[in-house]
Amino acid sequence: MMNHFKRHARFIKSVYVRMPFTKMVFLLVVLWLIFSAGVYFAERDLEGASINSYGEVLYWGALHFLLLVSLMHRYQLRLS
C-alpha cells in the first residue's frame, strides 16, 4: 500500500513540476482563499452585512468568477 502511495505522490510531483497550468491553478486557489478572507474580515463586523461566514464568501467569490467567465464567453470579450 505504501508503494502505491509513493507512486501517486511521485506522479503528482512530476505533474506539478512540469506543467505551468497546475502552478497557475494553485496560485489562483491560494489568492481566492486570501482575498476571500479579506472580504470576510472587512464585512464581519458591519451591521446589515449579507455575508455572515467564510463559506459564504467563498461561495460568492466562486459564483462571481463563473459569472464573469460566462459573460466573457457570451459576448466574446477579450482581456487583451
PyMOL Python script that loads the backbone (N, CA, C, O; Angstrom):
from pymol import cmd

cmd.read_pdbstr("""\
ATOM      1  N   MET A   1       0.821  -1.189   0.000  1.00  0.00           N
ATOM      2  CA  MET A   1       0.000   0.000   0.000  1.00  0.00           C
ATOM      3  C   MET A   1       0.868   1.257   0.000  1.00  0.00           C
ATOM      4  O   MET A   1       0.546   2.236  -0.672  1.00  0.00           O
ATOM      5  N   MET A   2       1.970   1.228   0.756  1.00  0.00           N
ATOM      6  CA  MET A   2       2.842   2.388   0.823  1.00  0.00           C
ATOM      7  C   MET A   2       3.497   2.663  -0.526  1.00  0.00           C
ATOM      8  O   MET A   2       3.663   3.822  -0.907  1.00  0.00           O
ATOM      9  N   ASN A   3       3.871   1.606  -1.256  1.00  0.00           N
ATOM     10  CA  ASN A   3       4.461   1.761  -2.582  1.00  0.00           C
ATOM     11  C   ASN A   3       3.463   2.439  -3.522  1.00  0.00           C
ATOM     12  O   ASN A   3       3.839   3.282  -4.337  1.00  0.00           O
ATOM     13  N   HIS A   4       2.201   2.065  -3.400  1.00  0.00           N
ATOM     14  CA  HIS A   4       1.135   2.659  -4.210  1.00  0.00           C
ATOM     15  C   HIS A   4       1.029   4.157  -3.926  1.00  0.00           C
ATOM     16  O   HIS A   4       0.893   4.957  -4.852  1.00  0.00           O
ATOM     17  N   PHE A   5       1.089   4.534  -2.656  1.00  0.00           N
ATOM     18  CA  PHE A   5       1.022   5.941  -2.260  1.00  0.00           C
ATOM     19  C   PHE A   5       2.234   6.705  -2.780  1.00  0.00           C
ATOM     20  O   PHE A   5       2.092   7.821  -3.279  1.00  0.00           O
ATOM     21  N   LYS A   6       3.420   6.119  -2.668  1.00  0.00           N
ATOM     22  CA  LYS A   6       4.637   6.785  -3.139  1.00  0.00           C
ATOM     23  C   LYS A   6       4.586   7.014  -4.647  1.00  0.00           C
ATOM     24  O   LYS A   6       5.030   8.051  -5.140  1.00  0.00           O
ATOM     25  N   ARG A   7       4.049   6.053  -5.365  1.00  0.00           N
ATOM     26  CA  ARG A   7       3.949   6.188  -6.818  1.00  0.00           C
ATOM     27  C   ARG A   7       3.007   7.338  -7.179  1.00  0.00           C
ATOM     28  O   ARG A   7       3.302   8.111  -8.091  1.00  0.00           O
ATOM     29  N   HIS A   8       1.891   7.456  -6.483  1.00  0.00           N
ATOM     30  CA  HIS A   8       0.961   8.555  -6.745  1.00  0.00           C
ATOM     31  C   HIS A   8       1.580   9.900  -6.366  1.00  0.00           C
ATOM     32  O   HIS A   8       1.416  10.887  -7.082  1.00  0.00           O
ATOM     33  N   ALA A   9       2.287   9.935  -5.247  1.00  0.00           N
ATOM     34  CA  ALA A   9       2.936  11.174  -4.818  1.00  0.00           C
ATOM     35  C   ALA A   9       4.000  11.594  -5.830  1.00  0.00           C
ATOM     36  O   ALA A   9       4.134  12.780  -6.128  1.00  0.00           O
ATOM     37  N   ARG A  10       4.740  10.651  -6.348  1.00  0.00           N
ATOM     38  CA  ARG A  10       5.753  10.952  -7.363  1.00  0.00           C
ATOM     39  C   ARG A  10       5.103  11.467  -8.639  1.00  0.00           C
ATOM     40  O   ARG A  10       5.629  12.384  -9.271  1.00  0.00           O
ATOM     41  N   PHE A  11       3.972  10.895  -9.027  1.00  0.00           N
ATOM     42  CA  PHE A  11       3.245  11.344 -10.214  1.00  0.00           C
ATOM     43  C   PHE A  11       2.741  12.774 -10.035  1.00  0.00           C
ATOM     44  O   PHE A  11       2.888  13.599 -10.937  1.00  0.00           O
ATOM     45  N   ILE A  12       2.151  13.073  -8.880  1.00  0.00           N
ATOM     46  CA  ILE A  12       1.634  14.421  -8.625  1.00  0.00           C
ATOM     47  C   ILE A  12       2.781  15.430  -8.625  1.00  0.00           C
ATOM     48  O   ILE A  12       2.638  16.524  -9.172  1.00  0.00           O
ATOM     49  N   LYS A  13       3.902  15.081  -8.025  1.00  0.00           N
ATOM     50  CA  LYS A  13       5.054  15.975  -8.022  1.00  0.00           C
ATOM     51  C   LYS A  13       5.565  16.199  -9.433  1.00  0.00           C
ATOM     52  O   LYS A  13       5.919  17.324  -9.787  1.00  0.00           O
ATOM     53  N   SER A  14       5.609  15.161 -10.241  1.00  0.00           N
ATOM     54  CA  SER A  14       6.066  15.283 -11.627  1.00  0.00           C
ATOM     55  C   SER A  14       5.156  16.193 -12.435  1.00  0.00           C
ATOM     56  O   SER A  14       5.635  17.019 -13.213  1.00  0.00           O
ATOM     57  N   VAL A  15       3.848  16.048 -12.256  1.00  0.00           N
ATOM     58  CA  VAL A  15       2.899  16.908 -12.973  1.00  0.00           C
ATOM     59  C   VAL A  15       3.056  18.346 -12.527  1.00  0.00           C
ATOM     60  O   VAL A  15       3.044  19.256 -13.355  1.00  0.00           O
ATOM     61  N   TYR A  16       3.202  18.562 -11.239  1.00  0.00           N
ATOM     62  CA  TYR A  16       3.330  19.920 -10.712  1.00  0.00           C
ATOM     63  C   TYR A  16       4.597  20.601 -11.222  1.00  0.00           C
ATOM     64  O   TYR A  16       4.569  21.787 -11.552  1.00  0.00           O
ATOM     65  N   VAL A  17       5.693  19.877 -11.290  1.00  0.00           N
ATOM     66  CA  VAL A  17       6.967  20.458 -11.711  1.00  0.00           C
ATOM     67  C   VAL A  17       6.973  20.759 -13.203  1.00  0.00           C
ATOM     68  O   VAL A  17       7.527  21.775 -13.621  1.00  0.00           O
ATOM     69  N   ARG A  18       6.373  19.905 -14.006  1.00  0.00           N
ATOM     70  CA  ARG A  18       6.486  20.034 -15.460  1.00  0.00           C
ATOM     71  C   ARG A  18       5.375  20.832 -16.130  1.00  0.00           C
ATOM     72  O   ARG A  18       5.516  21.209 -17.293  1.00  0.00           O
ATOM     73  N   MET A  19       4.296  21.096 -15.444  1.00  0.00           N
ATOM     74  CA  MET A  19       3.172  21.760 -16.092  1.00  0.00           C
ATOM     75  C   MET A  19       2.875  23.104 -15.420  1.00  0.00           C
ATOM     76  O   MET A  19       2.495  23.133 -14.250  1.00  0.00           O
ATOM     77  N   PRO A  20       3.041  24.210 -16.141  1.00  0.00           N
ATOM     78  CA  PRO A  20       2.773  25.506 -15.538  1.00  0.00           C
ATOM     79  C   PRO A  20       1.297  25.720 -15.219  1.00  0.00           C
ATOM     80  O   PRO A  20       0.966  26.561 -14.383  1.00  0.00           O
ATOM     81  N   PHE A  21       0.406  24.975 -15.869  1.00  0.00           N
ATOM     82  CA  PHE A  21      -1.019  25.116 -15.607  1.00  0.00           C
ATOM     83  C   PHE A  21      -1.350  24.779 -14.160  1.00  0.00           C
ATOM     84  O   PHE A  21      -2.167  25.458 -13.537  1.00  0.00           O
ATOM     85  N   THR A  22      -0.732  23.753 -13.627  1.00  0.00           N
ATOM     86  CA  THR A  22      -1.013  23.374 -12.236  1.00  0.00           C
ATOM     87  C   THR A  22      -0.523  24.432 -11.270  1.00  0.00           C
ATOM     88  O   THR A  22      -1.161  24.684 -10.248  1.00  0.00           O
ATOM     89  N   LYS A  23       0.610  25.057 -11.582  1.00  0.00           N
ATOM     90  CA  LYS A  23       1.099  26.139 -10.725  1.00  0.00           C
ATOM     91  C   LYS A  23       0.143  27.321 -10.766  1.00  0.00           C
ATOM     92  O   LYS A  23      -0.106  27.957  -9.742  1.00  0.00           O
ATOM     93  N   MET A  24      -0.395  27.617 -11.947  1.00  0.00           N
ATOM     94  CA  MET A  24      -1.329  28.717 -12.078  1.00  0.00           C
ATOM     95  C   MET A  24      -2.614  28.434 -11.293  1.00  0.00           C
ATOM     96  O   MET A  24      -3.120  29.317 -10.600  1.00  0.00           O
ATOM     97  N   VAL A  25      -3.136  27.232 -11.395  1.00  0.00           N
ATOM     98  CA  VAL A  25      -4.355  26.872 -10.671  1.00  0.00           C
ATOM     99  C   VAL A  25      -4.107  26.943  -9.164  1.00  0.00           C
ATOM    100  O   VAL A  25      -4.945  27.449  -8.417  1.00  0.00           O
ATOM    101  N   PHE A  26      -2.966  26.441  -8.723  1.00  0.00           N
ATOM    102  CA  PHE A  26      -2.623  26.503  -7.305  1.00  0.00           C
ATOM    103  C   PHE A  26      -2.549  27.954  -6.833  1.00  0.00           C
ATOM    104  O   PHE A  26      -3.065  28.284  -5.765  1.00  0.00           O
ATOM    105  N   LEU A  27      -1.913  28.820  -7.618  1.00  0.00           N
ATOM    106  CA  LEU A  27      -1.813  30.231  -7.263  1.00  0.00           C
ATOM    107  C   LEU A  27      -3.195  30.886  -7.214  1.00  0.00           C
ATOM    108  O   LEU A  27      -3.475  31.672  -6.309  1.00  0.00           O
ATOM    109  N   LEU A  28      -4.049  30.572  -8.171  1.00  0.00           N
ATOM    110  CA  LEU A  28      -5.389  31.143  -8.181  1.00  0.00           C
ATOM    111  C   LEU A  28      -6.207  30.714  -6.967  1.00  0.00           C
ATOM    112  O   LEU A  28      -6.943  31.520  -6.397  1.00  0.00           O
ATOM    113  N   VAL A  29      -6.081  29.466  -6.575  1.00  0.00           N
ATOM    114  CA  VAL A  29      -6.807  28.980  -5.394  1.00  0.00           C
ATOM    115  C   VAL A  29      -6.295  29.677  -4.132  1.00  0.00           C
ATOM    116  O   VAL A  29      -7.085  30.083  -3.280  1.00  0.00           O
ATOM    117  N   VAL A  30      -4.981  29.812  -4.016  1.00  0.00           N
ATOM    118  CA  VAL A  30      -4.415  30.489  -2.846  1.00  0.00           C
ATOM    119  C   VAL A  30      -4.875  31.942  -2.795  1.00  0.00           C
ATOM    120  O   VAL A  30      -5.261  32.437  -1.736  1.00  0.00           O
ATOM    121  N   LEU A  31      -4.835  32.630  -3.947  1.00  0.00           N
ATOM    122  CA  LEU A  31      -5.289  34.022  -3.982  1.00  0.00           C
ATOM    123  C   LEU A  31      -6.773  34.138  -3.664  1.00  0.00           C
ATOM    124  O   LEU A  31      -7.191  35.070  -2.976  1.00  0.00           O
ATOM    125  N   TRP A  32      -7.575  33.195  -4.163  1.00  0.00           N
ATOM    126  CA  TRP A  32      -9.012  33.186  -3.876  1.00  0.00           C
ATOM    127  C   TRP A  32      -9.253  33.063  -2.375  1.00  0.00           C
ATOM    128  O   TRP A  32     -10.093  33.768  -1.816  1.00  0.00           O
ATOM    129  N   LEU A  33      -8.516  32.168  -1.728  1.00  0.00           N
ATOM    130  CA  LEU A  33      -8.674  31.993  -0.279  1.00  0.00           C
ATOM    131  C   LEU A  33      -8.229  33.234   0.490  1.00  0.00           C
ATOM    132  O   LEU A  33      -8.875  33.626   1.462  1.00  0.00           O
ATOM    133  N   ILE A  34      -7.133  33.853   0.065  1.00  0.00           N
ATOM    134  CA  ILE A  34      -6.631  35.048   0.756  1.00  0.00           C
ATOM    135  C   ILE A  34      -7.587  36.222   0.595  1.00  0.00           C
ATOM    136  O   ILE A  34      -7.925  36.882   1.578  1.00  0.00           O
ATOM    137  N   PHE A  35      -8.028  36.491  -0.640  1.00  0.00           N
ATOM    138  CA  PHE A  35      -8.922  37.625  -0.855  1.00  0.00           C
ATOM    139  C   PHE A  35     -10.292  37.377  -0.230  1.00  0.00           C
ATOM    140  O   PHE A  35     -10.946  38.318   0.221  1.00  0.00           O
ATOM    141  N   SER A  36     -10.727  36.133  -0.200  1.00  0.00           N
ATOM    142  CA  SER A  36     -11.984  35.825   0.477  1.00  0.00           C
ATOM    143  C   SER A  36     -11.869  36.094   1.971  1.00  0.00           C
ATOM    144  O   SER A  36     -12.810  36.593   2.589  1.00  0.00           O
ATOM    145  N   ALA A  37     -10.736  35.771   2.543  1.00  0.00           N
ATOM    146  CA  ALA A  37     -10.519  36.068   3.964  1.00  0.00           C
ATOM    147  C   ALA A  37     -10.554  37.575   4.198  1.00  0.00           C
ATOM    148  O   ALA A  37     -11.103  38.035   5.199  1.00  0.00           O
ATOM    149  N   GLY A  38      -9.971  38.341   3.282  1.00  0.00           N
ATOM    150  CA  GLY A  38     -10.007  39.794   3.399  1.00  0.00           C
ATOM    151  C   GLY A  38     -11.419  40.344   3.354  1.00  0.00           C
ATOM    152  O   GLY A  38     -11.772  41.225   4.139  1.00  0.00           O
ATOM    153  N   VAL A  39     -12.224  39.831   2.443  1.00  0.00           N
ATOM    154  CA  VAL A  39     -13.616  40.276   2.352  1.00  0.00           C
ATOM    155  C   VAL A  39     -14.376  39.891   3.621  1.00  0.00           C
ATOM    156  O   VAL A  39     -15.158  40.680   4.150  1.00  0.00           O
ATOM    157  N   TYR A  40     -14.139  38.682   4.098  1.00  0.00           N
ATOM    158  CA  TYR A  40     -14.824  38.236   5.318  1.00  0.00           C
ATOM    159  C   TYR A  40     -14.461  39.126   6.506  1.00  0.00           C
ATOM    160  O   TYR A  40     -15.345  39.557   7.246  1.00  0.00           O
ATOM    161  N   PHE A  41     -13.172  39.404   6.696  1.00  0.00           N
ATOM    162  CA  PHE A  41     -12.760  40.232   7.831  1.00  0.00           C
ATOM    163  C   PHE A  41     -13.248  41.671   7.683  1.00  0.00           C
ATOM    164  O   PHE A  41     -13.488  42.342   8.687  1.00  0.00           O
ATOM    165  N   ALA A  42     -13.398  42.156   6.452  1.00  0.00           N
ATOM    166  CA  ALA A  42     -13.893  43.512   6.242  1.00  0.00           C
ATOM    167  C   ALA A  42     -15.388  43.614   6.529  1.00  0.00           C
ATOM    168  O   ALA A  42     -15.854  44.660   6.981  1.00  0.00           O
ATOM    169  N   GLU A  43     -16.146  42.551   6.278  1.00  0.00           N
ATOM    170  CA  GLU A  43     -17.603  42.625   6.420  1.00  0.00           C
ATOM    171  C   GLU A  43     -18.157  41.975   7.677  1.00  0.00           C
ATOM    172  O   GLU A  43     -19.352  42.095   7.945  1.00  0.00           O
ATOM    173  N   ARG A  44     -17.349  41.307   8.438  1.00  0.00           N
ATOM    174  CA  ARG A  44     -17.899  40.528   9.559  1.00  0.00           C
ATOM    175  C   ARG A  44     -18.482  41.388  10.663  1.00  0.00           C
ATOM    176  O   ARG A  44     -19.393  40.941  11.360  1.00  0.00           O
ATOM    177  N   ASP A  45     -17.994  42.598  10.848  1.00  0.00           N
ATOM    178  CA  ASP A  45     -18.491  43.440  11.937  1.00  0.00           C
ATOM    179  C   ASP A  45     -19.459  44.518  11.476  1.00  0.00           C
ATOM    180  O   ASP A  45     -19.873  45.352  12.281  1.00  0.00           O
ATOM    181  N   LEU A  46     -19.827  44.523  10.212  1.00  0.00           N
ATOM    182  CA  LEU A  46     -20.744  45.539   9.700  1.00  0.00           C
ATOM    183  C   LEU A  46     -22.185  45.156   9.987  1.00  0.00           C
ATOM    184  O   LEU A  46     -22.568  43.992   9.871  1.00  0.00           O
ATOM    185  N   GLU A  47     -22.977  46.151  10.363  1.00  0.00           N
ATOM    186  CA  GLU A  47     -24.399  45.903  10.574  1.00  0.00           C
ATOM    187  C   GLU A  47     -25.087  45.741   9.227  1.00  0.00           C
ATOM    188  O   GLU A  47     -24.833  46.511   8.301  1.00  0.00           O
ATOM    189  N   GLY A  48     -25.948  44.750   9.117  1.00  0.00           N
ATOM    190  CA  GLY A  48     -26.692  44.519   7.888  1.00  0.00           C
ATOM    191  C   GLY A  48     -25.885  43.862   6.784  1.00  0.00           C
ATOM    192  O   GLY A  48     -26.320  43.839   5.633  1.00  0.00           O
ATOM    193  N   ALA A  49     -24.712  43.325   7.114  1.00  0.00           N
ATOM    194  CA  ALA A  49     -23.891  42.661   6.107  1.00  0.00           C
ATOM    195  C   ALA A  49     -24.591  41.384   5.650  1.00  0.00           C
ATOM    196  O   ALA A  49     -25.144  40.642   6.461  1.00  0.00           O
ATOM    197  N   SER A  50     -24.560  41.142   4.353  1.00  0.00           N
ATOM    198  CA  SER A  50     -25.240  39.962   3.824  1.00  0.00           C
ATOM    199  C   SER A  50     -24.368  38.712   3.908  1.00  0.00           C
ATOM    200  O   SER A  50     -24.863  37.601   3.714  1.00  0.00           O
ATOM    201  N   ILE A  51     -23.104  38.876   4.188  1.00  0.00           N
ATOM    202  CA  ILE A  51     -22.189  37.742   4.299  1.00  0.00           C
ATOM    203  C   ILE A  51     -21.878  37.522   5.772  1.00  0.00           C
ATOM    204  O   ILE A  51     -21.377  38.415   6.455  1.00  0.00           O
ATOM    205  N   ASN A  52     -22.184  36.319   6.251  1.00  0.00           N
ATOM    206  CA  ASN A  52     -22.036  36.034   7.679  1.00  0.00           C
ATOM    207  C   ASN A  52     -21.000  34.972   8.004  1.00  0.00           C
ATOM    208  O   ASN A  52     -20.697  34.750   9.176  1.00  0.00           O
ATOM    209  N   SER A  53     -20.447  34.307   6.987  1.00  0.00           N
ATOM    210  CA  SER A  53     -19.458  33.271   7.257  1.00  0.00           C
ATOM    211  C   SER A  53     -18.434  33.224   6.127  1.00  0.00           C
ATOM    212  O   SER A  53     -18.672  33.727   5.029  1.00  0.00           O
ATOM    213  N   TYR A  54     -17.305  32.615   6.418  1.00  0.00           N
ATOM    214  CA  TYR A  54     -16.239  32.479   5.422  1.00  0.00           C
ATOM    215  C   TYR A  54     -16.701  31.604   4.260  1.00  0.00           C
ATOM    216  O   TYR A  54     -16.313  31.844   3.117  1.00  0.00           O
ATOM    217  N   GLY A  55     -17.511  30.611   4.533  1.00  0.00           N
ATOM    218  CA  GLY A  55     -18.051  29.750   3.475  1.00  0.00           C
ATOM    219  C   GLY A  55     -18.905  30.523   2.488  1.00  0.00           C
ATOM    220  O   GLY A  55     -18.864  30.262   1.286  1.00  0.00           O
ATOM    221  N   GLU A  56     -19.680  31.474   2.993  1.00  0.00           N
ATOM    222  CA  GLU A  56     -20.488  32.301   2.094  1.00  0.00           C
ATOM    223  C   GLU A  56     -19.608  33.171   1.206  1.00  0.00           C
ATOM    224  O   GLU A  56     -19.917  33.382   0.033  1.00  0.00           O
ATOM    225  N   VAL A  57     -18.524  33.669   1.760  1.00  0.00           N
ATOM    226  CA  VAL A  57     -17.600  34.478   0.960  1.00  0.00           C
ATOM    227  C   VAL A  57     -16.987  33.629  -0.148  1.00  0.00           C
ATOM    228  O   VAL A  57     -16.883  34.077  -1.290  1.00  0.00           O
ATOM    229  N   LEU A  58     -16.584  32.411   0.183  1.00  0.00           N
ATOM    230  CA  LEU A  58     -16.014  31.519  -0.836  1.00  0.00           C
ATOM    231  C   LEU A  58     -17.042  31.216  -1.914  1.00  0.00           C
ATOM    232  O   LEU A  58     -16.715  31.205  -3.101  1.00  0.00           O
ATOM    233  N   TYR A  59     -18.281  30.971  -1.508  1.00  0.00           N
ATOM    234  CA  TYR A  59     -19.349  30.678  -2.462  1.00  0.00           C
ATOM    235  C   TYR A  59     -19.565  31.845  -3.421  1.00  0.00           C
ATOM    236  O   TYR A  59     -19.594  31.662  -4.638  1.00  0.00           O
ATOM    237  N   TRP A  60     -19.715  33.048  -2.861  1.00  0.00           N
ATOM    238  CA  TRP A  60     -19.984  34.202  -3.707  1.00  0.00           C
ATOM    239  C   TRP A  60     -18.791  34.547  -4.593  1.00  0.00           C
ATOM    240  O   TRP A  60     -18.969  35.004  -5.722  1.00  0.00           O
ATOM    241  N   GLY A  61     -17.589  34.335  -4.095  1.00  0.00           N
ATOM    242  CA  GLY A  61     -16.400  34.571  -4.917  1.00  0.00           C
ATOM    243  C   GLY A  61     -16.354  33.640  -6.111  1.00  0.00           C
ATOM    244  O   GLY A  61     -16.064  34.072  -7.226  1.00  0.00           O
ATOM    245  N   ALA A  62     -16.637  32.359  -5.888  1.00  0.00           N
ATOM    246  CA  ALA A  62     -16.649  31.396  -6.995  1.00  0.00           C
ATOM    247  C   ALA A  62     -17.793  31.694  -7.959  1.00  0.00           C
ATOM    248  O   ALA A  62     -17.628  31.584  -9.174  1.00  0.00           O
ATOM    249  N   LEU A  63     -18.941  32.068  -7.424  1.00  0.00           N
ATOM    250  CA  LEU A  63     -20.092  32.379  -8.268  1.00  0.00           C
ATOM    251  C   LEU A  63     -19.808  33.576  -9.167  1.00  0.00           C
ATOM    252  O   LEU A  63     -20.126  33.548 -10.356  1.00  0.00           O
ATOM    253  N   HIS A  64     -19.222  34.613  -8.616  1.00  0.00           N
ATOM    254  CA  HIS A  64     -18.914  35.793  -9.428  1.00  0.00           C
ATOM    255  C   HIS A  64     -17.845  35.500 -10.468  1.00  0.00           C
ATOM    256  O   HIS A  64     -17.894  36.044 -11.571  1.00  0.00           O
ATOM    257  N   PHE A  65     -16.884  34.650 -10.136  1.00  0.00           N
ATOM    258  CA  PHE A  65     -15.875  34.249 -11.119  1.00  0.00           C
ATOM    259  C   PHE A  65     -16.532  33.518 -12.289  1.00  0.00           C
ATOM    260  O   PHE A  65     -16.242  33.815 -13.447  1.00  0.00           O
ATOM    261  N   LEU A  66     -17.415  32.565 -11.991  1.00  0.00           N
ATOM    262  CA  LEU A  66     -18.097  31.830 -13.057  1.00  0.00           C
ATOM    263  C   LEU A  66     -18.998  32.745 -13.883  1.00  0.00           C
ATOM    264  O   LEU A  66     -19.114  32.573 -15.097  1.00  0.00           O
ATOM    265  N   LEU A  67     -19.629  33.704 -13.237  1.00  0.00           N
ATOM    266  CA  LEU A  67     -20.457  34.669 -13.959  1.00  0.00           C
ATOM    267  C   LEU A  67     -19.605  35.505 -14.907  1.00  0.00           C
ATOM    268  O   LEU A  67     -19.991  35.734 -16.053  1.00  0.00           O
ATOM    269  N   LEU A  68     -18.454  35.958 -14.434  1.00  0.00           N
ATOM    270  CA  LEU A  68     -17.560  36.750 -15.273  1.00  0.00           C
ATOM    271  C   LEU A  68     -17.086  35.943 -16.482  1.00  0.00           C
ATOM    272  O   LEU A  68     -17.080  36.452 -17.603  1.00  0.00           O
ATOM    273  N   VAL A  69     -16.695  34.704 -16.263  1.00  0.00           N
ATOM    274  CA  VAL A  69     -16.227  33.863 -17.366  1.00  0.00           C
ATOM    275  C   VAL A  69     -17.348  33.612 -18.371  1.00  0.00           C
ATOM    276  O   VAL A  69     -17.109  33.652 -19.578  1.00  0.00           O
ATOM    277  N   SER A  70     -18.555  33.355 -17.900  1.00  0.00           N
ATOM    278  CA  SER A  70     -19.658  33.090 -18.827  1.00  0.00           C
ATOM    279  C   SER A  70     -20.032  34.342 -19.616  1.00  0.00           C
ATOM    280  O   SER A  70     -20.368  34.244 -20.796  1.00  0.00           O
ATOM    281  N   LEU A  71     -19.980  35.511 -18.991  1.00  0.00           N
ATOM    282  CA  LEU A  71     -20.255  36.749 -19.718  1.00  0.00           C
ATOM    283  C   LEU A  71     -19.178  37.028 -20.758  1.00  0.00           C
ATOM    284  O   LEU A  71     -19.483  37.471 -21.865  1.00  0.00           O
ATOM    285  N   MET A  72     -17.925  36.773 -20.409  1.00  0.00           N
ATOM    286  CA  MET A  72     -16.846  36.967 -21.373  1.00  0.00           C
ATOM    287  C   MET A  72     -17.024  36.037 -22.566  1.00  0.00           C
ATOM    288  O   MET A  72     -16.783  36.429 -23.708  1.00  0.00           O
ATOM    289  N   HIS A  73     -17.441  34.815 -22.301  1.00  0.00           N
ATOM    290  CA  HIS A  73     -17.648  33.857 -23.382  1.00  0.00           C
ATOM    291  C   HIS A  73     -18.851  34.264 -24.231  1.00  0.00           C
ATOM    292  O   HIS A  73     -18.797  34.190 -25.459  1.00  0.00           O
ATOM    293  N   ARG A  74     -19.912  34.684 -23.598  1.00  0.00           N
ATOM    294  CA  ARG A  74     -21.131  35.030 -24.333  1.00  0.00           C
ATOM    295  C   ARG A  74     -20.936  36.234 -25.238  1.00  0.00           C
ATOM    296  O   ARG A  74     -21.406  36.238 -26.376  1.00  0.00           O
ATOM    297  N   TYR A  75     -20.252  37.251 -24.746  1.00  0.00           N
ATOM    298  CA  TYR A  75     -20.075  38.472 -25.520  1.00  0.00           C
ATOM    299  C   TYR A  75     -18.705  38.563 -26.189  1.00  0.00           C
ATOM    300  O   TYR A  75     -18.335  39.615 -26.711  1.00  0.00           O
ATOM    301  N   GLN A  76     -17.955  37.461 -26.174  1.00  0.00           N
ATOM    302  CA  GLN A  76     -16.660  37.362 -26.837  1.00  0.00           C
ATOM    303  C   GLN A  76     -15.713  38.481 -26.408  1.00  0.00           C
ATOM    304  O   GLN A  76     -15.035  39.090 -27.236  1.00  0.00           O
ATOM    305  N   LEU A  77     -15.679  38.739 -25.107  1.00  0.00           N
ATOM    306  CA  LEU A  77     -14.787  39.764 -24.582  1.00  0.00           C
ATOM    307  C   LEU A  77     -13.408  39.173 -24.415  1.00  0.00           C
ATOM    308  O   LEU A  77     -13.268  38.008 -24.043  1.00  0.00           O
ATOM    309  N   ARG A  78     -12.397  39.957 -24.683  1.00  0.00           N
ATOM    310  CA  ARG A  78     -11.014  39.535 -24.530  1.00  0.00           C
ATOM    311  C   ARG A  78     -10.351  40.420 -23.491  1.00  0.00           C
ATOM    312  O   ARG A  78     -10.689  41.598 -23.366  1.00  0.00           O
ATOM    313  N   LEU A  79      -9.420  39.866 -22.753  1.00  0.00           N
ATOM    314  CA  LEU A  79      -8.708  40.638 -21.742  1.00  0.00           C
ATOM    315  C   LEU A  79      -7.575  41.472 -22.333  1.00  0.00           C
ATOM    316  O   LEU A  79      -7.090  42.403 -21.692  1.00  0.00           O
ATOM    317  N   SER A  80      -7.160  41.147 -23.533  1.00  0.00           N
ATOM    318  CA  SER A  80      -6.043  41.894 -24.131  1.00  0.00           C
ATOM    319  C   SER A  80      -6.516  43.017 -25.018  1.00  0.00           C
ATOM    320  O   SER A  80      -5.698  43.736 -25.593  1.00  0.00           O
TER     321      SER A  80
END
""", "prot")
cmd.dss("prot")
cmd.show_as("cartoon", "prot")
cmd.util.cbc("prot")
cmd.orient("prot")
